[in-house]
Amino acid sequence: MTTPEDHGPTMVDVILPLERSEDESFQKKAVARKLKIPPARIKELRLRKHSIDARRKDIKIQLRFEVGVDAELLPEAPVEIHLPSVPSSAKTVVIAGSGPAGLFAALTAIKKGWRPIVLERGKDASARRYDLAPILRHGTVIENSNYCFGEGGAGTFSDGKLYTRATKRGPVRTVYESLVAHGAPPRILIDSHPHIGSNLLPNLVKAIRETINGAGGEVRFGAKVTDLIHANGTIKGVVINENEELSADAVILATGHSARDIYRLFHRHRILLEQKPFAVGVRIEHPQPLIDSLQYHYERGRERPLLLPAASYNLATKVRGRGVHSFCMCPGGFIVPAATENDEVVVNGMSLSKRDSPFANSGMVVTVEPEDVEHFVGENGVLAGIAFQKHLEQAAKEAGGGGQVAPAQRVVDFLKQRGSGQLPESSYKPGLNSARLDEIMPAFIVDRMKEGLSLFGKRMKGYVTEEANLIGFETRTSSPVRIPRDPDTLQHPELARLFPCGEGAGFAGGIVSAALDGMRCAEAL
């Protein structure tokens, strides 16, 4: 707690019962007690932090207020972003990919006086929406415009979770403020686990694009990087769509973990790549009211209090040297088809800003180490992990039976190694087909997942239930390949002025950490 005598803002942390947490009079009295002053001296409270402590039945709300004692607080300046204009004669950095890493790299490059040219293989966010319809209705994937590829990357149609533990990697607050300046809800500056929602993200990434273009940068769509131009150990530019050469003073490679053609390009050029751990598994889906009742400690059937958001969870354990954990949990969300080619089925999760779907879903995945995919090395070399992912995705396609129909199994049937005669209702629009996921996935994953799920069912009594589906397969949690870089210069050890960046290069995992890594790479120009 800071006080007026500190000559800075007076900040006070209080813990209030849920039912009184929005009562301004009650808030003021609690803050006054903490400051040991009469409530009448408090002229204004400004909320700075909000978090929910639901570990016990009597749920508490933790609040941090900036307090105006004896006077109102000074007006807050609006959250804005101001960039210099860069001339066409400025040094040029080509940024491959318009996900969080690429967009924040572009914003930072402009601040440094560089002219960014952002290349995106897919379409702008508005056009991209129309290309999702064929996937949902007919099971047809448009291979450069889908849930993974297009303006904003895979994060555009996701939950928009912003929570990260990557504080050591850079200024998280700067990322949040940039998002607010481009249209994100200001509430993300306050909530302990902020999210935006896939209904708001498209306009947000369009606003960032307008900022980049307005400052002299350039964002190009339908511009797929198909080759690298390099000589004497230095990157000179890229080839776009196999026929256009684009020179650059530097290249930031922020193509995301689903741009497998980039890894194949490096492999073909014999440019250094490295295998790394990743994780694969399924999406597990429950009714959201069930998760609410488990996490908020009340009887099933009772309506969730209006002051509480759709409940989430985070589950993790280790089974015989491999992690088993929930991933990208989407409360009040939907499961969506995330395939990038038509011979595969891949599932992922998303939520709208209100998180008001009747379903809760999460990845449930097992860590895969390089030694687990050795039988793919002979034919694929360092790309063995990608071959393993693809093998599972094609198996899901076959088990689904056509289009983007996904194979599924009740969690109780998975644990008992039996088929599911009937599947619970699901948010997955292309549909489900009952299949033996316990027979399709490799034994080293199935056995560990069974142990993990059994343990999680004991931690959250009711989590393992007839109402829960397992849906296959969640394979794109992270890249099985790392594009290495020097820890000091952030440049590829074999190609100077090439900056591998973000999730696709193996240096981030999520919107905020990818954005931070994009900023860091641009700072290193």
C-alpha positions, 0 to 999 in steps of 0.5 A: 500500500502506498500513502499520500506521504509517499508523494505518489499515487495512493494505491490500496489493495482490498479483498471483498466478498463477491456479493459486495464487490461492486458496491461503491459505498462498501468499496470506499469503506473498505479502502478507508479502513485500510488507510485508517481515515474517515470514508468522507476523505475519499473523493474518488476510487479508480480500479487498477486491478481485479482478480477472483479468488475462487479457491473456497466456497466463499468467493472473494474479489481482490481489488486494487484502487488508486485513491483520491484522498481529499481531492479527486484524481487527475484525469487519465490521459487516453491510451494512444499510440504515436508513431513517427512517419518513416520515409520510403528511403528508410531501411526496409525490414520484411516481416513474414507473417501478420500474427502478433509477432509480426504486427508488433515487430512492425510497430516497433520497427517504425519507432526505430525508423525502419520501414516494415513491409509485412507479408501475409499469405492469407487475406485481410480479416474481413475477407478471411471471415467469408473463407471460414464458412466453407470449412464449417458448412462443407468441410472444405479448407481454403489452404491460405485463408482459414482459422490459422492463416490470414490477417492477425494469424491464428490468434484472430479467431481464438479466445484472445487470451492475454495472460502470460508469465513472460514478464521477463521477456519484455513490457507486458503492459506496453502490449496491453496498452497498444491493444487498447489503443487499437480498440481492445476493451480497456478492461484488459489493463485491469483483469488478472486474466484478460481476454479479448474475444474472437468477435473483437479481434478482427477489427483490432488487427485491422486497426493495427494494420491502418497504423502501420500503413499510416506511418509509412509501412506496408501490409500486403495480403496474398503474399506468400514467402516461397523462397529466401534470397541470400548470399555470403551468409547474409539474407538479402530478401525473399521471393513472394508467390514464386515469382516476385523478388523483394529486397530488404535490409533485414528479414523478421520471420514470424510465420507461425507454427502452422507454416510448415512450408517454411520449415521445408524451405529451410530444410531444402536449403540446408539451413540449420533447424532444430527439433524441440519438444511439443505437445499433442492430444485432444480437445475435451469439452464439457457443459459450461454449467458443470465447470462453473459448479465445480470451480465455484463450489456450488450445486449443479443446476444453480445459476451462476452469479452474474458477477462471476465470469464463465469459469476456467481451469488449469490442470497439469501433472507429469506422468513418466517423464512427460507433461500432461496438461490442459491447454488454451482453455476456452470457457463459454467457447467453441471448438473449431476446425483448424486444419490448413490442408484438406487431407487432415482434421485439426481442432482448436478452441475459441471464445467470443468476448462474452464467453456465453456459449453453453460449452467449455473446452480445453486442449488436453495434451501430452508432451512429445520429446524428439526421441518419441518420434525417432521412427519418423526421422529416417524419411524426414530428418529434423522435420520428424515432429511435423511428420508425426503431427501430420500422421495424427491429423490424417488419421483424424481425417480418416476416422472422422469419415469426411470433410472436417467431421472430427473423431470423438469419444466420451472421456469415460469410454476413453478411460475404459477403452471402449467405443461410445455408442452415442456422443454428447452434444458439442459446439463443433459445427462440422460434426462428430463421428464416434471413434476409438481415440484410444486406439488411434493415438500412439500408446505412449500418449494414450497411457499418459493421458489416461493417467492424467485424466484420472488424476484430474478427475480426483482433483475436480470431482465431476470432471470425468463424466459421461457429459464430456467429449474428447475430440481429435486431434489437438496437434498445433499447440506449438512447433516441433521445430525451432529455427535457432538464433543467437541469444544476443543478436537474435539473428540466425547463426547461419544467416545474418540479418534474418531474425527468427521470431515468435511461435513459428520459430519456437520462441513464444507461446500465445498472443502476448509472448509472441507480441513481446518477441516481435518487439524484441526482434525489431529492437535488435535490428 
